[in-house]
C-alpha cells in the first residue's frame, strides 16, 4: 500500500523526538545566581561555616534558595542578581580573608533530570559572560631552559665517557665546554661532532674550548614548541578549573588567547592560569657550611637559596628531577593531619629519582619551589622581562631509595590544593604574563541571549505563518516538523559533551530554520507538479518525496561540508556557528524528510483521496 510507514518506524520517529525533548528540557529551568565559598590558606569549610553564612544572610534579610556543601565548597543559590551581589559582600564581611567568595551561576535543573544525565546547553562567553585573557610568553626563558637542559645532558654524557672537563656553561644560545687537556679536547670534539641535531659545533683548539651553538632553525622550532606546549598545559589547567568549552588559541608568535565562559572569579582564574610554578629536587651541600656561603663564600657547583620558614640552604647546582616528570599529584594528610602533596612520577622520572637517591641514603634532599613573575620592563624587541623566584619548601633526609611515588610536606592547605593542581596540569615550558584582561558581565550576556532568542522567535513565527497560508494543511505538517527540528537541535546540543552555544551559533539556528522549510518547499512543490501531471494524490505524495530526496540531499551535504571546514579551520565564534549549522542540517533532513513523511502517511496515506489540501 502506498504511503504507509510500518508501526515501528512511526514509533522510532516519536522516540527520537521525545528523547531530544527530554534532554532539551533542562534549558527551560535556566540558572540560579549563586555565591561559591571556598577555603583559603589555614581555613576549612564545614557545617559551622555553613551556619555562619546562613546566619549572616538572615541578618541582612536575604533568604537563600538553598545552601549546600559540595566538594569542600559552599554553594549558596539566590533569587536575583541584586541578592547575589549583596550576599557576596555580606559573606565576605562575615568570613574574612581566609575564604574565597566568588560569584557563580548554578544550573537549576531538577534532580530527576540530572539522574538521566540531562544538563542545559553550555553557553559561550558572549552569552553567559566570563573572562578573556591575552597572555604573553617569555621566549628568552623558553630558549634558556632548552639550552640548560642541553648543558646538563652534555655534562652527564662526558662523565659517562670519562672525558675530563673544566667547566660546562651556557652563554645565550650556546653551550660552552672547556676541556682540561689536549687529549680530552680531541676526545670531546670527536664525541660531540654531529651528535646533537640543531646544534653547530665550533672548535677553539687553542683555548681547548668547544661551543655547541643553536641553529636558527632549532631556535625557531624551540619557540614554536614553547607556544604549543604552553597551550597544552593551559588546556590542562582550564580542565582542572572545570570550565566548559573554553577557547584557547595562539595569537601571533608569542601570545595565547584564553576565554573562560561563565567564570566570574577572575582572581582565581588568574592565579591558576598565570602561575608558572614548578618543582626541582636537589641535594643539600652537606660538605660545606651554609654560613660561609651567606658571607659570600659560595663553593663552586653549589647555590645559596632561601628557605620558607627557615634559614638559607646551600644546595648542589645539579638538578635531580624537575616537575616535568610528574604525572599525578593529589592532596592528602599525614599522621598529624597536616596537608601534604602526594606525587607520582612517570617511568623516566622514577628511574632518575631511583638512580639519584640510591647512593645518598641518609643525606638531605631539598624540594625547591620555583615561580616566575613579570616585571614592568621590556627588552629591545618589546618582550616582557621576568624575574625568577626560588625557595626551598622543605628539606628531608632520604631514608631509603626513592621510586615513582613520594610526598611533599611543609605546605598549607590551600597551597597544597593549588600546587597539586599545577603539578597535575604540568609546568609551563616558559613563563607567561597576562597583558590584557576583559570581563563580559552576565547582564550583557543576558542581553545577547534575549536578542538572539527574539531573532529565532520572529523568524520562526514568520516562517510558520507563510507555510500555513501558502500550503494550508501541509503547511501545518511542515510547521510541526519545524518545531521538532528546533527541539532536536537544542536536545543534541545539550547532549554533546563540550558543545557550546554562542551568539553566532544562535544565528546558525535561525539559518537552519529556513533550510528546514526549504526542504519541505521542494517536496511540496514537487507534489503539486505531480498533481498537475494528473497523478492520483497517493502517487503524487510518493513521487513528490522520492523525486525531491536527491535534490535535498545534495544541497544539505554541500552545506554540511562547508560547516565542517569552518569547524576545522575556524576558532571561537566561527566554531560555534559551524557546530549549530552542522547539527541543524542533520536534524532538518530528518524532520523534513522522515518526520513530515511520517505525519503525511499517518493522516493521508493509504486512503482514497480526490484531492490534497496543498
Buried (B, 14 or more C-beta within 10 A) or exposed (E): EBBBBEEEBBEBBEEBBEBBBBBBBBBEEEBBBBBBBBBBBEBEBEEEBBEBBBEBBEEEEBEBBEBEBEEEBBBBBBEEBEBBBBBBEBBBEBBEEEBBBBBBBBBBBEEEBEEEEBBBBBBBBBBBBBBBBBBBBBBBBBBBBBBEBBBBEBBEBBEEEEBBBEEBEEEEBBBBBBBEEEEBBBBBBEBBEEEBEBBEBEBEEEEBBBBBBBEEEBBEBBBEBBBEBBBBBBBBBBEBBEBBBBBBEBEEEBBBBBBBBBBBBBEBBBEBBBBBBBBBBBBBBEEBEBEEBEEEEBBEEBBBBEBEEEEBBBBBEEBBBBBBBBBBBBBEEEEEEBBBBBBBBBEEBBBBBBEBBEEBEEEBBBBBBBBBEBEEEEEEEEBBBBEEEBBBBBBBEBEEBBBBEBEBBBBBBBBBBBBBBBBBBBBBBBBBBBEEEEEBEBEEBBEBBEEBEEBBEEBBEEBBEBBBEEBEEBBBBBBBBBEBBBBBBBBBBBBBEEBBBBBBBBBBBBBBBEBBBBBBBBBBBBBBBBBEEEBBBBBBBBBBBEBBBEEBEEBBEEBBEBBEEBBEEBEBBBBBBBBBBBBBBBBBBBBBBBBBBBBBBBEBBEEEBEEBEB
